[in-house]
Amino acid sequence: MTGQAALRGAADTASEWLFGRAMPLWLEHGVDWRRGGFFEALDLATLENRADFKRLRVTTRQIYVFVEGAVAGVPRSREAVDHGLAFLLGPSRHPDGGFASRCDMDGAIVDPTRDLYDLAFTLFALAHAHRLTGAANLKAEALALLDFIGTRLRHPGAGFAEAIPPVLPRRQNPHMHLLEAALACAEHMADPAFDALCDELAGLARSRFLDAGAGVLREYYRDDLTPLRDAQGRALIEPGHHFEWAWLLTEYARIRGREVPGGVALAEIALRQGLDPATGLLRGELFDDGSIAAAEVRLWPHGEWLKAALALPGAAGDPLAAWDALRRFLDVPTPGLWREQWDPASATFLAKPAPASSLYHITTAVMELRRYAAGGPA
């Protein structure tokens, strides 16, 4: 089988799992059709949700997931998008601007934090919902949220604060997802404000997050965006985020037509130091000297590995190897669920509830697999 034929086969398998199994299951069991919003996680055996809260990041990520389902023709997906938007733009809205991080099961705000990571996903959801519906109010909501982030969360030094109220340490991760969201807005809701945010965040990555000499991107920072280090002078890096940034920089080049160097080096280091050759799975955290900081293995980095391997197959490795690794997490008795974590100590997958938030990672990876199997990134 040729490489492209193998990709098409993998894309067909992945599409059947996503659209034929996962989305129908989550539409039936993962949507709180009565009270609004989406459930946090589903038990692998009973399909029950045991969480007593609803997070903004789950609301926004599931809106995106069901946009893809609606485009693919999965029944009730469009209804779920509208359902999610109603919860987002209603109970989740903070009276002082932005959106609250957590509601109870009935939609009352229980954590009023305005978190940059969560707000980035709100922009992301609005962009993709606009792609589906073309509704003018969604672009207006996105521009209003962009103004809120720019005026209330902008850091006087560089980049954006973590949250309202502010917290430390600062992280690259919310900035990464804000760039992902800004690119989605620029592609699907054209406006100079979104273009400007894309370019600002790409410049911030180049100047503050990407260490060109070491070829790494560190996770945690002091208030002045200097890296946090331990007593041995080491800073934490994550292979999954290396892959995610490597892919995202190719998206920046595609959408904005501008290059930010460093993605290839990030992917190469993630593959060389982050992949455990004994299991074929990605390690959780490393130090920037290459030593292992945390051996725990989670699902989400493998979706990001697949995306990077499709965009940068030489540097990030074989896309089919990445798909095989991700697929191992999806191999559960109830198709459409997954195991979230591999435990290296016992060499087994842990039988914890499947978190709804991971469906975003799986969906973005499958959509990229479908795109490349069809001929490329255009």
C-alpha positions as CSV (number, residue, x, y, z in Angstrom):
1,M,0.0,0.0,0.0
2,T,1.4,3.4,-0.9
3,G,1.8,6.1,1.7
4,Q,-1.2,8.1,0.4
5,A,-3.4,5.0,0.2
6,A,-2.4,4.1,3.7
7,L,-3.3,7.6,4.9
8,R,-6.7,7.3,3.1
9,G,-7.3,4.0,4.9
10,A,-6.4,5.5,8.3
11,A,-8.7,8.5,7.5
12,D,-11.6,6.2,6.7
13,T,-11.1,4.3,9.9
14,A,-10.8,7.5,11.9
15,S,-13.8,9.1,10.3
16,E,-16.0,6.0,11.0
17,W,-15.0,6.1,14.7
18,L,-15.6,9.9,15.0
19,F,-18.7,10.4,13.0
20,G,-20.2,6.9,13.2
21,R,-19.5,6.1,16.8
22,A,-18.2,8.9,19.0
23,M,-20.4,11.8,18.0
24,P,-23.7,9.8,18.1
25,L,-22.7,8.5,21.6
26,W,-21.8,11.9,22.9
27,L,-24.9,13.5,21.4
28,E,-27.0,11.0,23.3
29,H,-25.1,10.8,26.6
30,G,-22.9,13.8,26.7
31,V,-25.3,16.7,26.1
32,D,-27.5,17.9,28.9
33,W,-30.5,18.5,26.7
34,R,-32.7,19.4,29.6
35,R,-30.6,21.9,31.6
36,G,-28.2,23.2,29.0
37,G,-24.6,22.7,28.2
38,F,-22.5,19.5,28.1
39,F,-21.4,16.9,30.6
40,E,-17.9,16.8,31.9
41,A,-17.1,13.1,31.4
42,L,-18.7,9.7,30.8
43,D,-18.1,6.6,32.8
44,L,-16.6,3.8,30.6
45,A,-19.1,1.2,31.8
46,T,-22.3,3.1,32.6
47,L,-22.0,6.2,30.4
48,E,-23.0,8.3,33.4
49,N,-21.6,11.7,34.2
50,R,-20.6,12.1,37.8
51,A,-19.3,15.6,37.8
52,D,-21.4,18.3,39.5
53,F,-20.1,21.2,37.3
54,K,-19.9,22.4,33.7
55,R,-16.6,24.0,32.5
56,L,-16.4,26.7,29.9
57,R,-13.6,24.9,28.1
58,V,-15.9,21.8,27.7
59,T,-18.8,24.0,26.4
60,T,-16.5,25.7,23.9
61,R,-14.7,22.6,22.8
62,Q,-17.9,20.6,22.3
63,I,-19.4,23.4,20.2
64,Y,-16.4,23.0,17.9
65,V,-16.7,19.2,17.8
66,F,-20.4,19.3,16.9
67,V,-19.7,21.9,14.2
68,E,-17.5,19.3,12.5
69,G,-20.3,16.8,13.1
70,A,-22.9,19.1,11.5
71,V,-20.6,19.7,8.4
72,A,-20.3,15.9,8.1
73,G,-24.1,15.4,8.4
74,V,-24.2,13.7,11.8
75,P,-27.9,13.9,12.9
76,R,-28.6,16.4,15.8
77,S,-25.1,17.9,15.6
78,R,-26.4,21.3,14.4
79,E,-28.9,21.2,17.2
80,A,-26.1,20.5,19.7
81,V,-24.1,23.5,18.3
82,D,-27.1,25.8,18.9
83,H,-27.7,24.2,22.3
84,G,-24.1,24.9,23.3
85,L,-24.1,28.5,22.0
86,A,-27.2,29.2,24.1
87,F,-25.4,28.0,27.2
88,L,-22.3,29.9,26.3
89,L,-24.0,33.2,25.5
90,G,-26.4,32.8,28.4
91,P,-25.5,31.2,31.7
92,S,-21.7,31.3,31.1
93,R,-21.5,35.0,30.3
94,H,-19.9,37.0,33.1
95,P,-21.8,40.2,34.1
96,D,-18.5,42.1,34.1
97,G,-17.4,41.0,30.7
98,G,-16.0,37.8,29.3
99,F,-17.2,34.3,30.3
100,A,-17.0,32.5,33.6
101,S,-14.9,29.3,34.0
102,R,-17.4,27.1,35.7
103,C,-21.1,26.7,36.3
104,D,-23.1,24.3,38.3
105,M,-25.4,21.8,36.7
106,D,-28.2,24.3,36.5
107,G,-26.1,27.0,34.9
108,A,-25.4,29.2,38.0
109,I,-21.8,30.5,38.0
110,V,-19.7,28.9,40.7
111,D,-16.3,30.0,39.5
112,P,-16.3,33.5,38.1
113,T,-12.7,33.4,37.0
114,R,-12.1,34.8,33.5
115,D,-9.3,32.4,32.4
116,L,-7.2,33.2,29.3
117,Y,-7.1,29.6,28.2
118,D,-10.8,29.2,28.4
119,L,-11.4,32.5,26.7
120,A,-9.2,31.4,23.8
121,F,-11.4,28.4,23.3
122,T,-14.4,30.7,23.4
123,L,-13.0,32.6,20.5
124,F,-12.2,29.3,18.8
125,A,-15.8,28.1,19.2
126,L,-17.3,31.3,17.9
127,A,-15.1,31.2,14.8
128,H,-16.2,27.6,13.9
129,A,-19.8,28.2,14.8
130,H,-19.7,31.2,12.4
131,R,-18.1,28.9,9.8
132,L,-21.2,26.7,10.1
133,T,-24.0,29.2,10.5
134,G,-22.7,32.5,9.1
135,A,-24.5,34.3,11.9
136,A,-23.4,37.9,12.2
137,N,-23.9,38.0,15.9
138,L,-21.2,35.4,16.4
139,K,-18.6,37.6,14.8
140,A,-19.8,40.5,16.9
141,E,-19.4,38.3,20.0
142,A,-15.9,37.4,18.9
143,L,-14.8,41.0,18.4
144,A,-16.3,42.0,21.7
145,L,-14.4,39.2,23.5
146,L,-11.2,40.1,21.6
147,D,-11.6,43.7,22.9
148,F,-12.2,42.3,26.5
149,I,-9.0,40.3,26.3
150,G,-7.0,43.2,24.8
151,T,-8.1,45.7,27.4
152,R,-8.6,43.6,30.6
153,L,-6.0,40.8,30.2
154,R,-3.2,42.5,28.4
155,H,0.0,42.2,30.4
156,P,2.1,45.5,30.7
157,G,5.2,43.6,29.9
158,A,4.3,41.2,27.1
159,G,1.5,38.9,26.1
160,F,-1.5,38.4,28.3
161,A,-2.2,37.7,31.9
162,E,-3.3,34.2,32.9
163,A,-6.7,35.2,34.3
164,I,-8.9,37.7,36.2
165,P,-8.0,37.6,39.0
166,P,-4.3,37.3,38.0
167,V,-2.3,34.2,38.9
168,L,1.3,33.0,38.6
169,P,3.2,31.3,37.0
170,R,2.5,32.5,33.5
171,R,2.4,29.9,30.8
172,Q,2.9,29.6,27.1
173,N,-0.1,27.3,26.7
174,P,-2.9,29.9,26.9
175,H,-1.0,32.0,24.3
176,M,-0.7,29.0,22.1
177,H,-4.5,28.4,22.1
178,L,-5.1,32.1,21.7
179,L,-3.1,31.9,18.5
180,E,-5.0,28.8,17.4
181,A,-8.3,30.7,18.0
182,A,-7.1,33.9,16.3
183,L,-6.1,31.9,13.2
184,A,-9.6,30.3,13.2
185,C,-11.1,33.8,13.5
186,A,-8.9,35.2,10.7
187,E,-9.8,32.3,8.4
188,H,-13.5,32.1,9.1
189,M,-14.5,35.7,10.2
190,A,-12.1,37.9,8.3
191,D,-11.3,41.1,10.2
192,P,-8.0,43.1,10.6
193,A,-8.3,42.8,14.4
194,F,-7.9,39.0,14.1
195,D,-5.0,39.3,11.7
196,A,-3.3,41.7,14.1
197,L,-3.7,39.2,17.0
198,C,-2.3,36.4,14.9
199,D,0.8,38.4,14.1
200,E,1.2,39.7,17.7
201,L,1.1,36.1,19.1
202,A,3.4,34.7,16.4
203,G,5.9,37.5,17.2
204,L,5.6,36.8,21.0
205,A,6.4,33.1,20.3
206,R,9.4,34.0,18.3
207,S,10.7,36.5,20.8
208,R,9.8,35.0,24.2
209,F,8.7,31.3,24.0
210,L,10.8,29.7,21.2
211,D,14.5,29.2,22.2
212,A,16.1,28.9,18.8
213,G,19.5,27.9,20.2
214,A,18.2,25.0,22.3
215,G,15.3,24.2,20.0
216,V,12.8,24.0,22.8
217,L,9.7,25.8,24.1
218,R,9.4,26.0,27.9
219,E,6.1,25.7,29.7
220,Y,6.2,28.0,32.8
221,Y,7.4,31.6,33.3
222,R,7.8,34.3,35.9
223,D,5.8,37.5,35.6
224,D,8.4,39.0,33.2
225,L,8.2,35.9,31.0
226,T,11.7,34.6,32.0
227,P,11.5,30.8,32.3
228,L,10.9,29.2,35.7
229,R,13.7,26.8,36.6
230,D,14.3,24.3,39.3
231,A,17.3,24.1,41.7
232,Q,19.3,22.3,39.0
233,G,18.6,25.1,36.5
234,R,16.2,23.0,34.5
235,A,12.9,24.1,33.0
236,L,9.9,21.9,32.0
237,I,9.0,21.2,28.4
238,E,6.2,19.0,27.0
239,P,6.5,16.9,23.9
240,G,2.8,17.3,23.2
241,H,3.0,21.1,23.2
242,H,6.2,21.0,21.0
243,F,4.2,19.1,18.4
244,E,1.2,21.4,18.8
245,W,3.3,24.5,18.3
246,A,5.1,22.8,15.3
247,W,1.8,22.2,13.6
248,L,0.4,25.6,14.6
249,L,3.3,27.4,13.0
250,T,2.5,25.7,9.7
251,E,-1.1,26.9,10.1
252,Y,0.2,30.4,10.7
253,A,2.2,30.2,7.4
254,R,-0.8,28.8,5.6
255,I,-3.3,31.4,6.8
256,R,-1.2,34.5,7.2
257,G,1.5,33.7,4.6
258,R,4.3,34.4,7.0
259,E,6.9,32.1,8.4
260,V,8.1,31.7,12.0
261,P,11.2,29.5,12.2
262,G,11.6,26.9,14.9
263,G,8.8,24.4,14.3
264,V,10.9,21.7,12.7
265,A,13.4,21.8,15.7
266,L,10.5,21.6,18.2
267,A,9.1,18.5,16.4
268,E,12.5,16.8,16.1
269,I,13.2,17.2,19.8
270,A,9.7,16.0,20.8
271,L,10.1,12.9,18.7
272,R,13.7,12.2,19.7
273,Q,13.3,12.8,23.5
274,G,9.6,12.5,24.1
275,L,8.8,9.2,22.4
276,D,9.3,6.1,24.5
277,P,10.7,3.5,22.1
278,A,9.5,0.7,24.4
279,T,5.8,1.6,24.2
280,G,5.6,3.8,21.1
281,L,3.8,6.4,23.3
282,L,4.8,9.9,24.3
283,R,6.1,10.8,27.7
284,G,4.3,13.6,29.6
285,E,6.9,16.1,30.7
286,L,10.7,16.5,30.1
287,F,13.3,18.9,31.4
288,D,15.0,21.0,28.8
289,D,18.2,19.0,29.3
290,G,16.4,16.0,27.9
291,S,15.8,14.1,31.2
292,I,12.3,12.8,32.1
293,A,10.3,14.9,34.5
294,A,7.0,13.0,34.4
295,A,6.5,9.6,32.7
296,E,2.7,9.7,32.8
297,V,1.1,9.3,29.3
298,R,-2.1,11.0,28.3
299,L,-4.2,10.8,25.2
300,W,-4.1,14.4,24.0
301,P,-0.4,14.6,23.0
302,H,-0.9,11.8,20.5
303,G,-3.5,13.8,18.6
304,E,-1.0,16.7,18.4
305,W,1.7,14.3,17.3
306,L,-0.5,13.1,14.4
307,K,-1.2,16.7,13.3
308,A,2.5,17.6,13.4
309,A,3.5,14.4,11.6
310,L,1.1,15.2,8.8
311,A,2.4,18.7,8.4
312,L,6.1,17.9,9.1
313,P,6.5,14.2,8.3
314,G,10.3,14.2,8.3
315,A,10.8,16.1,11.6
316,A,7.7,14.7,13.5
317,G,8.0,11.1,12.3
318,D,5.5,8.8,10.6
319,P,1.9,9.9,10.6
320,L,0.7,6.3,10.6
321,A,2.8,5.6,13.7
322,A,1.2,8.6,15.4
323,W,-2.3,7.4,14.4
324,D,-1.6,3.9,15.7
325,A,-0.5,5.4,19.0
326,L,-3.7,7.5,19.2
327,R,-5.8,4.6,18.2
328,R,-4.6,2.5,21.1
329,F,-6.4,5.0,23.5
330,L,-9.6,4.6,21.5
331,D,-9.7,0.8,21.7
332,V,-12.3,0.3,24.4
333,P,-15.4,-2.0,24.7
334,T,-17.8,0.9,24.0
335,P,-16.8,2.5,20.7
336,G,-16.8,6.2,20.9
337,L,-15.2,6.4,24.3
338,W,-11.5,6.2,25.1
339,R,-9.0,5.7,27.9
340,E,-7.4,9.0,28.9
341,Q,-4.2,7.8,30.5
342,W,-1.6,5.0,30.2
343,D,0.2,4.1,33.4
344,P,3.9,3.2,32.8
345,A,4.2,1.6,36.2
346,S,1.5,-1.0,35.6
347,A,1.8,-0.9,31.8
348,T,-1.9,-0.6,31.5
349,F,-4.5,2.0,30.5
350,L,-6.4,3.4,33.5
351,A,-10.1,2.8,33.6
352,K,-11.1,6.4,34.4
353,P,-14.1,8.2,32.9
354,A,-13.6,9.6,29.4
355,P,-13.3,13.4,29.7
356,A,-15.3,15.4,27.1
357,S,-12.5,17.9,26.7
358,S,-10.4,15.3,24.9
359,L,-12.8,14.9,22.1
360,Y,-11.6,18.3,20.8
361,H,-8.0,16.8,20.5
362,I,-9.2,13.7,18.8
363,T,-11.5,15.7,16.4
364,T,-8.8,18.2,15.3
365,A,-6.4,15.3,14.7
366,V,-9.0,13.3,12.6
367,M,-9.9,16.4,10.6
368,E,-6.2,17.0,9.8
369,L,-5.9,13.3,8.9
370,R,-8.8,13.6,6.5
371,R,-7.4,16.8,5.0
372,Y,-4.0,15.3,4.3
373,A,-5.5,12.1,3.0
374,A,-7.5,14.1,0.5
375,G,-4.4,15.6,-0.9
376,G,-2.9,18.3,1.4
377,P,-3.2,21.2,3.7
378,A,-4.8,23.8,1.3
